Amino acid sequence: MNVYSWFRLSKKGSSSQSATTTATSNQNDEEQLYGITEELIDLIKSFTLETFKSFNLQDEQGANDGAESTSGNIQKDLSDWQEKHAVLVLSRSKELSQLRFRLCPRYLKEGQFWRIYFILVKNYVAKYELHAIRMEKLKQIASENKKKDSNTNGYEVEMLESRKPTHPDPTTSLK
């Protein structure tokens, strides 16, 4: 192998390695955004079957009142943020994944499992969920402002066009 071949191979390897590093970085950023931290993973490792089985979901009807209703009168137990958090935490924590597999549906319904989980981790993930809600509101406000600006620009164009004279100015005609 000559120097040029070695250089090309090492360059090629480093570019695929940097792509892997970038993908890992993006995944870590997303996990951080959804509150998947080492502290949370350590807490999850302390959960047992009994943690969920013995958890008392008082006033289950009251807990369902906060659930969003979707079309067809099917209740949506988790917010969009919670759904994404659940997917990420299941992929990151094999302990939680195994607990869920052993508990659902034999001992708990899926909705009950996640309700208990989010109550147990509330102190750890509340600030991340609140941050996501705030960011979503800011996006909505920015989108509304952009729509208002584009609507105003349309009116300005119409008004400018209506001010144009309909007859050419006789002094500027070509003769």
N, C-alpha and C positions, 0 to 999 in steps of 0.2 A: 504494500500500500504506500503510495507516495504522499507527499505532504499535502498536495491539493485535494486528493480523495479524503484524507483524514479531516482536512479543514471543512469540506462540504458536509461530511457525515456529522462532525461535531456541531456545525452550524445548524443542520437539520434537526439534530437531537435537541439542541437548546431551544429552537423555536417551538417544537412540540412540547417541550418541558415548560416553556413560558405560557403556552396555551393552557396546559393543565393547571399551572399556578394561577392563571387568570380565572379559570372556571372555579377553582377552589376558593379563590378570593371572593368571587361573586356569590357563591353558595354561602360563605361565611357572612357576607354582608346581609344576605336575605335572612339567614338564621338570626342574626343580631337584630334585624328589623322586627322580626316576629318573636323576639324574647327568648330564643333558644340559646341559653348561656350555659356555661359549665356549672354554675350555681343551680340552675334549674335541673340539669341532668342529674346532679348529685341528689337533689331533693327527690326526683322521680325514682332513683335507685332505692330510696328508703320506703317506697310504697310496696304494700303486700296485698295478697288477695283479701285479707281481713280488713285492710284499710278501706277497700271499696265495699265489701260485703256488709261490714258493720256501720257504714256511714249512714246516718239518718237524714234522708231527704224529707224534711218537714214540709208540710203543706205543698205537696207535689202539684196540686192544681194551681197554686200561687206561683210556683216556679215556671209553669207553662204559660202563664199570662204574659211574661216578658218575651216569649218566643215570637218571632216574626211569622206572619201568615203569608203563604205564597198562594198562587192561583190554584184552584181546586180544593181549597180549604185544607191543604197539607201544611202542617206546621214546620217551620224551619227552626231547628233547635239552636243552631250555631250561626253567628254572624260570619260574614265573608272572611274577616280577619281570623276568627277562631278556627274556621275550616282550614285555612292555609297553615295556621299554627299547628293544628292537629296533624296534618299531612307531614309537615317538617319534623315535628317531634317524634312521630312514629318512625320516620326514616332514620332519625338520629339515635333514638333510645330503644334498643332491643328489649329492655326490661318492660317498658310500657307496652310495647307491641305484644309481648308474650302475655302480660296481664290482661290486656284487652281480648286477646284470643281465648284465654281461659275463662273470662268472665261473661263475654257476650256470645250468644244470647242466653246461655244457661242460667246465669244468676241475675244479670242486668240487661236491660235493653240498651242499645247503642246510645240513645239520647241520655239515659240515666248515667251511663259511664262517663260521658263527656261533661255532663253537668257537674258530677262529683269531681272530676279532674280539674275543671276550671275553678271550682270552689277551693280545692286544695292548693292550687298554684296561684291563686288570685294575687297574693302579696308580691309574687315574683313577676307576673306578666302584666299587671294592671297599667303600669306606666308605659309599656310598649303599645298596648292596645289604645290607650288614650292618645299617645303620639300619632298613631295611625289614623285615628278618628280626626284629629286636628289637621293632619296633612290632607285628608280627603276633603274636609270642609274648605281648606285653602284652595285646593284644586277646583272645587265647585265655584267658589267665588271668582277665581281667575277666569274660569270658563264663561261665567255669566258676564263678567266685565268685557271679555273679548267679544261676546255676542253683541253687547250694547254698543261697543266701539264700531263693529262692522255695520250695525244697523244705522248708526249715526252717520257714518261715512256715505252710505247709500243715499240718505236724505240730502247730504251736502252736495253730492254730485247732481242729483235731480234739481236742486235749487239753482246750481250754477248753470245747468243746461237751460233752465227756464228763463234765465236772465239774458241769454244770448239774443241779439236782435234777429228778427226773422227776415228783414230786408237788408240786403247789403248796403253799406254806406256808399252813397254816390261819389264821394270825393276820392274813394280808393279804387274805383272801378278802372279797369284797363281799357284805355281807348287809344 
